[in-house]
Amino acid sequence: MSLDRVMGEGFFTTTLDSLTKWGRSNAIWPMPMGLACCAIEMMAFAGPKYDAARFGSEVFRFSPRQSDVMIVAGWCTYKMSHAIRRVWDQMPDPKWCIAMGACASTGGMHRCYGVVQGVDNFLPVDAYISGCPPRPESVINAIMKIQDKIKEEQSMSLDS
């Protein structure tokens, strides 16, 4: 196919801002923080059956400096919350957080002094996934919600 034929069919215009938002929303690299049984469902999400590659989320990064979204899966003790917060602080901005499962969202059935009653007590959570155990489809839904947040967020303009 010649170059004239390709260029003659039409053209595509966009703004740099919308192109950047599209690229960032379709390349979300999760930082898995599998703390309990919900981590098995998080692993299932990353498997071939659910095809996380459709959303640009198939690359689980175990380095916080290469991650965009932290998935906290399972119940969290107060002792572990300090390590999770340290990893969160090492992630570059902008970053997002998913609380996966009833235990990460509210403490679940673990109503005791050693368990944090929801990771939103020490992390800013962008998407909550309910259920015990939560389904991998719910993780896909949370990823899609974060993609929508990225596409709708206000960009930094040079005028302000």
TINUBA-852085 format. One line per 10 residues: their letters; for each residue x, y, z of N, C-alpha, C, O. Coordinates in steps of 0.2 Angstrom, whole numbers. Example, Ala and Ser with C-alpha at 12.3 -4.5 7.8 and 13.67 -1.06 7.14 Angstrom:
<recs>
as = 66,-28,39,62,-22,39,66,-16,39,71,-17,42 | 64,-11,35,68,-5,36,64,0,39,67,6,40
</recs>
This chain:
<recs>
msldrvmgeg = 4,-6,0,0,0,0,4,6,0,9,7,4 | 3,11,-4,7,17,-5,6,22,0,0,22,3 | 10,26,2,9,31,7,4,36,5,0,39,9 | 3,38,-2,-2,42,-4,-9,40,-3,-13,43,-1 | -9,33,-4,-16,30,-3,-18,30,5,-24,32,6 | -13,29,9,-15,29,16,-16,37,19,-21,38,22 | -12,41,17,-13,48,19,-20,51,15,-22,56,18 | -22,49,10,-27,51,6,-34,49,9,-39,53,8 | -34,44,14,-40,42,16,-43,46,22,-49,46,24 | -39,51,25,-42,55,30,-36,56,35,-30,54,34
fftttldslt = -38,60,40,-33,61,45,-36,61,52,-42,61,53 | -32,61,57,-34,61,64,-31,67,68,-25,68,68 | -35,70,71,-33,76,75,-35,75,83,-40,71,84 | -31,77,87,-32,76,94,-28,82,98,-24,85,95 | -29,82,104,-25,86,108,-19,82,112,-20,76,113 | -14,85,114,-9,82,117,-12,79,124,-10,74,126 | -16,83,127,-19,81,134,-23,75,133,-22,70,137 | -27,74,128,-32,68,127,-27,62,125,-29,57,127 | -22,63,121,-18,58,119,-14,55,125,-13,49,126 | -12,60,130,-8,58,136,-13,54,141,-11,49,143
kwgrsnaiwp = -19,56,141,-24,53,146,-26,46,143,-26,41,147 | -26,45,136,-28,39,133,-22,34,135,-23,28,137 | -16,36,134,-10,32,135,-9,30,142,-8,24,144 | -10,35,147,-10,33,154,-16,28,156,-14,24,160 | -22,29,154,-27,25,156,-27,18,153,-30,14,156 | -23,17,148,-23,11,145,-16,7,146,-14,2,143 | -12,10,151,-6,7,153,-5,7,161,-1,10,163 | -10,4,164,-10,4,171,-6,-2,174,-8,-8,172 | -1,-1,177,3,-7,180,2,-7,187,4,-3,191 | -1,-13,189,-3,-14,196,3,-16,200,8,-20,198
mpmglaccai = 3,-14,206,8,-16,212,4,-20,216,0,-18,220 | 5,-27,216,1,-32,220,3,-32,227,9,-32,229 | -2,-31,231,-1,-31,239,-5,-37,241,-10,-35,245 | -4,-43,240,-8,-49,242,-7,-50,249,-1,-53,251 | -11,-49,253,-10,-50,260,-14,-56,263,-12,-59,268 | -19,-59,260,-23,-64,262,-26,-68,256,-24,-68,251 | -32,-71,258,-35,-75,253,-37,-72,246,-38,-75,241 | -38,-65,247,-40,-62,241,-35,-61,236,-36,-60,230 | -29,-63,238,-23,-63,233,-24,-68,228,-21,-67,222 | -27,-74,229,-28,-79,225,-32,-76,219,-31,-78,213
emmafagpky = -38,-73,221,-42,-70,216,-39,-65,211,-40,-64,205 | -34,-61,215,-30,-56,211,-26,-60,206,-25,-57,200 | -23,-65,208,-19,-69,203,-23,-72,197,-21,-72,192 | -29,-74,199,-34,-76,194,-35,-71,189,-36,-72,183 | -36,-65,191,-37,-59,187,-31,-58,182,-32,-56,176 | -25,-59,184,-19,-59,180,-18,-64,175,-14,-64,170 | -22,-70,176,-21,-75,171,-25,-75,164,-28,-69,163 | -24,-80,160,-26,-79,153,-34,-79,152,-36,-76,147 | -37,-82,157,-45,-82,156,-48,-75,156,-53,-74,153 | -45,-71,160,-48,-64,161,-45,-59,156,-48,-53,156
daarfgsevf = -39,-60,154,-36,-56,149,-35,-49,151,-38,-44,148 | -32,-48,156,-30,-41,159,-27,-37,154,-26,-31,154 | -24,-40,148,-20,-36,143,-25,-31,139,-22,-26,137 | -31,-33,139,-36,-28,136,-36,-21,139,-37,-16,136 | -34,-21,146,-34,-15,149,-27,-12,151,-26,-7,154 | -22,-15,148,-15,-13,149,-13,-15,156,-8,-11,159 | -16,-19,159,-14,-21,166,-11,-28,168,-11,-30,173 | -9,-31,162,-6,-38,163,1,-38,166,3,-43,168 | 4,-32,166,11,-32,169,11,-30,176,10,-24,178 | 11,-35,180,11,-34,188,19,-32,189,23,-36,188
rfsprqsdvm = 19,-26,192,26,-24,194,27,-24,201,23,-22,205 | 33,-28,203,34,-29,210,39,-24,213,42,-24,218 | 40,-18,209,44,-13,211,39,-7,211,36,-5,207 | 39,-3,217,34,2,218,36,8,213,31,12,211 | 42,9,211,44,14,206,42,13,199,42,17,195 | 39,7,198,36,6,191,29,4,191,26,2,186 | 25,6,196,18,5,197,14,11,197,16,16,199 | 8,10,194,3,15,194,-3,15,199,-5,19,202 | -4,8,200,-10,7,205,-8,1,210,-5,-4,208 | -10,2,216,-9,-3,221,-15,-7,222,-20,-3,224
ivagwctykm = -15,-13,222,-21,-17,224,-19,-20,230,-15,-25,231 | -23,-18,236,-22,-21,242,-27,-26,243,-33,-25,243 | -25,-33,243,-30,-38,243,-29,-42,249,-24,-45,251 | -35,-42,253,-35,-45,260,-35,-41,266,-34,-35,265 | -35,-44,272,-35,-40,278,-28,-38,280,-23,-42,278 | -28,-32,283,-21,-29,284,-21,-28,292,-25,-25,295 | -15,-30,294,-14,-29,301,-11,-22,302,-8,-19,297 | -11,-19,308,-8,-13,309,0,-13,308,3,-8,306 | 3,-19,310,10,-19,309,12,-19,301,17,-16,300 | 8,-22,297,9,-22,290,7,-16,287,10,-14,282
shairrvwdq = 3,-12,290,1,-6,287,6,-1,286,6,3,281 | 11,-1,290,17,4,290,21,2,283,24,6,280 | 22,-5,282,26,-7,276,22,-5,270,25,-3,265 | 15,-6,270,11,-4,264,12,3,263,12,5,257 | 11,7,268,12,14,267,19,16,264,19,21,260 | 24,13,266,31,15,264,31,13,256,34,17,253 | 28,7,254,28,6,247,24,11,243,26,13,238 | 18,13,246,14,18,243,18,24,242,17,27,237 | 21,26,247,25,33,246,31,32,241,33,37,239 | 33,26,240,38,26,235,36,25,227,40,26,223
mpdpkwciam = 29,25,227,26,25,220,26,32,217,25,36,221 | 27,32,211,27,39,208,20,42,207,15,38,206 | 19,48,207,13,51,206,12,52,198,17,53,195 | 6,52,196,0,50,199,-1,43,200,1,38,197 | -4,41,206,-5,34,208,-12,33,211,-16,38,213 | -15,27,210,-21,25,212,-21,19,217,-16,15,217 | -27,18,221,-27,12,225,-34,9,225,-39,12,224 | -33,2,225,-39,-2,225,-39,-6,231,-34,-10,233 | -45,-6,235,-46,-10,241,-50,-16,239,-56,-16,237 | -46,-22,238,-49,-28,236,-52,-33,241,-48,-35,245
gacastggmh = -59,-33,241,-62,-38,246,-65,-34,252,-63,-29,253 | -69,-38,256,-72,-35,261,-67,-33,267,-68,-28,270 | -62,-37,268,-57,-36,273,-53,-30,272,-52,-26,276 | -51,-29,265,-47,-23,264,-51,-17,264,-49,-11,265 | -58,-17,262,-62,-12,262,-65,-10,269,-65,-4,271 | -66,-15,273,-69,-13,280,-67,-17,286,-69,-17,291 | -62,-21,285,-59,-26,290,-63,-33,290,-60,-37,293 | -68,-33,286,-72,-39,285,-74,-42,292,-77,-39,296 | -73,-49,292,-75,-53,298,-70,-52,304,-71,-54,310 | -64,-49,303,-59,-48,308,-60,-42,312,-57,-37,310
rcygvvqgvd = -64,-42,317,-65,-36,321,-61,-37,328,-64,-39,333 | -55,-36,327,-50,-37,332,-45,-31,333,-45,-27,328 | -42,-30,338,-37,-25,339,-31,-24,334,-29,-19,333 | -29,-30,331,-24,-30,327,-25,-29,320,-20,-28,316 | -31,-29,318,-33,-28,310,-36,-21,309,-40,-19,312 | -33,-18,304,-35,-11,302,-42,-12,299,-43,-17,295 | -47,-8,301,-54,-9,298,-55,-5,292,-59,0,292 | -51,-7,287,-51,-4,280,-45,0,279,-42,4,283 | -42,-1,273,-35,2,271,-36,9,270,-31,13,269 | -42,12,269,-43,19,268,-42,23,275,-42,29,275
nflpvdayis = -40,19,280,-38,23,286,-31,25,285,-29,30,289 | -27,23,281,-20,25,280,-18,26,272,-12,28,271 | -22,24,268,-21,25,261,-27,29,257,-33,27,259 | -26,33,252,-32,36,249,-35,30,244,-31,29,239 | -40,28,245,-43,22,240,-47,25,235,-52,29,236 | -46,23,229,-50,26,223,-55,21,221,-60,23,218 | -55,15,222,-60,10,220,-60,4,225,-55,2,228 | -66,2,227,-67,-3,232,-70,-9,228,-75,-8,224 | -68,-15,230,-71,-21,228,-74,-25,233,-71,-26,238 | -80,-26,233,-84,-30,238,-83,-37,237,-81,-40,232
gcpprpesvi = -85,-41,242,-86,-48,242,-81,-52,246,-75,-49,247 | -82,-58,247,-78,-62,251,-79,-69,248,-84,-72,251 | -75,-72,244,-70,-68,240,-72,-64,234,-78,-66,232 | -69,-59,233,-71,-55,227,-69,-59,220,-64,-62,220 | -73,-58,215,-72,-61,209,-67,-57,205,-67,-51,205 | -63,-60,200,-59,-57,196,-62,-52,191,-59,-47,189 | -68,-53,190,-72,-48,186,-73,-42,189,-73,-36,186 | -73,-42,196,-74,-36,200,-67,-32,200,-67,-26,200 | -62,-35,199,-55,-32,198,-55,-28,191,-53,-22,191 | -58,-31,186,-58,-28,180,-63,-22,180,-61,-17,177
naimkiqdki = -68,-22,184,-73,-17,185,-69,-11,188,-70,-5,186 | -65,-13,193,-61,-7,197,-56,-4,193,-55,2,193 | -53,-8,188,-48,-5,184,-51,-1,179,-49,5,177 | -57,-3,177,-61,2,172,-63,8,175,-63,14,172 | -65,8,182,-67,14,185,-61,19,186,-61,25,185 | -55,16,187,-49,20,188,-47,23,181,-45,29,180 | -48,19,175,-47,22,169,-51,28,167,-49,33,164 | -58,27,170,-62,33,169,-60,39,173,-60,45,170 | -57,38,179,-55,43,183,-49,47,179,-48,53,179 | -45,43,176,-39,46,173,-41,50,167,-38,55,166
keeqsmslds = -46,47,163,-48,51,157,-52,57,159,-52,62,155 | -55,58,165,-59,63,167,-55,68,171,-57,74,172 | -49,67,173,-46,71,178,-43,77,175,-42,78,169 | -43,83,178,-41,89,176,-33,89,175,-29,87,179 | -31,91,169,-24,91,168,-21,98,170,-25,103,171 | -15,98,171,-11,104,173,-10,108,166,-7,106,162 | -13,114,167,-12,119,161,-6,124,162,-5,125,168 | -4,126,157,2,131,158,-1,138,160,3,143,162 | -8,139,159,-11,146,161,-12,147,168,-12,153,170 | -13,141,172,-14,142,179,-8,143,183,-9,143,189
</recs>
